[in-house]
Structure formats: structure tokens, C-alpha cells
Amino acid sequence: MHREMLRIVRDDEICRRLMTIPGVGPLVAITFKSAIDNPDRIAKSKTVGALFGLVPKKYQSGERDVSGGITRTGDESVRTALYEAANVMLTRTTRFSSLKRWALEVAKRRGLKRARIALARKLAVVLHCIWVDGTTFRWTKSNPVIAR
């Protein structure tokens, strides 16, 4: 199965472009591509994180306003793949990018676990932008377009 997945990814131009992002391998690329299927049905790349449940829960009633963990709606396999890609980018990738620097700053303020979730959400946005724009990942500060 692994060889078959690698063959599919190797022949797919979109998956090869998605894999230019550090931490995103064949499994993450094909999982994300199969879950989105048609990138034009998502109007703004910024909303992709909510599609996979990577946004904070909100509970409001009367005077209570509680922000909890993530909502966990949507496809669990994509959420897991994005989380693992974020973890790889933070812990195993030695070359720095603006995404990794941003996530490390979040980790200083809020902790490593929240930084991984935030980076996974941002990775989903970047993956969608790369897919729609037809570009590849750039390591410099002028990295991906986040708010489309």
C-alpha cells in the first residue's frame, strides 16, 4: 500500500507541490488533497482550518464566555495528518522558515501543544493557497499568502 501511495503522489503534480512545505510528506499531501477534492468550493483559504476542526471551541451562555480546546469537527484523518506535519516541522526540521519561527514564538507564549495546533491550522491555509495559486513553498519572510 505504501508503494502504491508513493506512485500516486509521484504522478500527481498538485501533491508534489504540496510536499514542498517542510513536514508535509506523501501521506499528508494525499490526505489533504482527497479531503478537499475541489479547492474552488472554499471561498477563502483562511476558513480551511475550521473545515477540519482546528479552531477553538466557544461556549457562551448568559454572562459565561468560555473558550475551550479545538472543535474537532470535520475529517479526523486530515486533522491528525496536519498535526503530525506541524509536529515534524517544529521538532525535526532543522532549517528555519517564517512558519517555524512564528510557531516557536507562539510556543513561548502559549505552550508547545497550542503552537502545534496553530501551526496545523496555518499549514492547512498554506496548503490550500499553494493548491489554488499553483505556486511552491518559499522559505523567506514573504512566505505564503495567509489571508486570501
C-alpha positions as CSV (number, residue, x, y, z in Angstrom):
1,M,0.0,0.0,0.0
2,H,2.8,2.4,0.8
3,R,4.4,1.9,-2.7
4,E,1.0,2.4,-4.3
5,M,0.5,5.7,-2.4
6,L,4.0,6.8,-3.4
7,R,3.3,6.0,-7.0
8,I,0.0,8.1,-6.9
9,V,1.8,11.0,-5.3
10,R,4.7,10.9,-7.7
11,D,2.4,11.1,-10.7
12,D,0.2,13.9,-9.2
13,E,1.6,17.4,-9.8
14,I,-0.5,19.0,-7.0
15,C,0.7,16.6,-4.4
16,R,4.3,17.2,-5.4
17,R,3.8,21.0,-5.0
18,L,2.2,20.4,-1.5
19,M,5.2,18.4,-0.5
20,T,7.5,21.4,-0.9
21,I,6.4,22.5,2.5
22,P,8.7,21.1,5.3
23,G,7.0,18.4,7.3
24,V,4.4,17.6,4.6
25,G,5.1,14.2,3.1
26,P,3.2,12.0,0.7
27,L,0.6,10.9,3.3
28,V,-0.2,14.4,4.4
29,A,-0.4,15.7,0.8
30,I,-2.7,12.9,-0.5
31,T,-4.9,13.0,2.6
32,F,-5.4,16.8,2.3
33,K,-6.0,16.6,-1.4
34,S,-8.6,13.8,-1.1
35,A,-10.4,15.6,1.7
36,I,-10.6,19.0,-0.1
37,D,-11.3,17.4,-3.5
38,N,-12.3,20.7,-5.2
39,P,-10.4,23.8,-3.8
40,D,-12.8,26.2,-5.5
41,R,-15.6,25.3,-3.2
42,I,-13.8,27.0,-0.4
43,A,-14.0,30.8,-0.9
44,K,-11.3,31.8,1.5
45,S,-8.2,29.8,2.4
46,K,-8.5,31.2,5.9
47,T,-11.5,29.0,6.6
48,V,-9.9,25.7,5.8
49,G,-8.8,25.3,9.5
50,A,-12.5,25.4,10.6
51,L,-13.4,22.8,8.0
52,F,-11.1,20.3,9.8
53,G,-11.9,21.4,13.4
54,L,-8.7,23.2,14.1
55,V,-10.4,26.3,15.6
56,P,-11.1,27.0,19.3
57,K,-14.4,25.8,20.9
58,K,-16.7,28.6,22.1
59,Y,-19.4,28.2,24.8
60,Q,-21.5,31.3,25.5
61,S,-24.5,31.4,27.8
62,G,-25.6,34.5,29.7
63,E,-22.6,36.0,31.2
64,R,-20.4,33.0,30.7
65,D,-17.9,33.0,27.8
66,V,-15.7,30.0,27.7
67,S,-13.0,29.3,25.1
68,G,-12.0,25.6,25.2
69,G,-10.0,23.2,23.1
70,I,-10.4,22.7,19.4
71,T,-13.9,21.8,17.9
72,R,-12.8,18.5,16.3
73,T,-15.4,18.7,13.6
74,G,-14.6,17.5,10.1
75,D,-12.3,14.8,8.9
76,E,-10.2,13.4,11.7
77,S,-7.6,11.8,9.4
78,V,-6.7,15.2,7.9
79,R,-6.6,16.9,11.3
80,T,-4.2,14.2,12.5
81,A,-2.1,14.4,9.4
82,L,-1.8,18.2,9.7
83,Y,-1.0,17.9,13.4
84,E,1.8,15.5,12.6
85,A,3.1,17.7,9.9
86,A,3.2,20.6,12.3
87,N,5.0,18.4,14.9
88,V,7.6,17.4,12.3
89,M,8.2,21.0,11.3
90,L,8.6,22.1,14.9
91,T,10.8,19.2,16.1
92,R,12.6,17.6,13.2
93,T,13.1,20.2,10.5
94,T,16.4,21.9,11.1
95,R,16.1,24.7,8.5
96,F,14.2,27.7,9.7
97,S,11.3,29.2,7.8
98,S,9.0,32.0,8.7
99,L,6.3,29.5,9.6
100,K,8.6,27.7,12.1
101,R,9.8,30.9,13.6
102,W,6.1,32.1,14.1
103,A,5.2,28.7,15.7
104,L,8.1,28.9,18.1
105,E,7.1,32.4,19.2
106,V,3.6,31.0,19.8
107,A,5.1,28.1,21.8
108,K,7.0,30.6,24.0
109,R,3.8,32.5,24.8
110,R,1.2,29.7,24.9
111,G,3.0,26.4,25.1
112,L,4.1,23.8,22.6
113,K,0.7,21.9,22.3
114,R,-1.2,25.1,21.3
115,A,1.6,26.0,18.9
116,R,1.3,22.7,17.1
117,I,-2.5,23.2,16.7
118,A,-2.0,26.8,15.5
119,L,0.7,25.7,13.1
120,A,-1.5,22.8,11.8
121,R,-4.3,25.4,11.1
122,K,-1.8,27.6,9.3
123,L,-0.4,24.7,7.3
124,A,-3.9,23.9,6.1
125,V,-4.3,27.5,4.9
126,V,-0.9,27.4,3.2
127,L,-1.6,24.1,1.6
128,H,-4.9,25.4,0.2
129,C,-3.1,28.6,-1.1
130,I,-0.4,26.6,-2.8
131,W,-3.0,24.4,-4.4
132,V,-5.1,27.3,-5.7
133,D,-2.3,29.6,-6.8
134,G,-0.1,26.9,-8.4
135,T,3.0,28.0,-6.5
136,T,5.5,26.3,-4.3
137,F,6.6,26.9,-0.7
138,R,9.1,29.8,-0.2
139,W,11.4,29.7,2.8
140,T,11.7,33.5,3.1
141,K,9.6,36.0,5.1
142,S,7.4,36.7,2.0
143,N,6.2,33.2,2.5
144,P,2.6,32.1,1.7
145,V,-0.4,34.3,1.3
146,I,-2.3,33.7,4.5
147,A,-5.5,35.8,4.1
148,R,-6.9,35.1,0.7
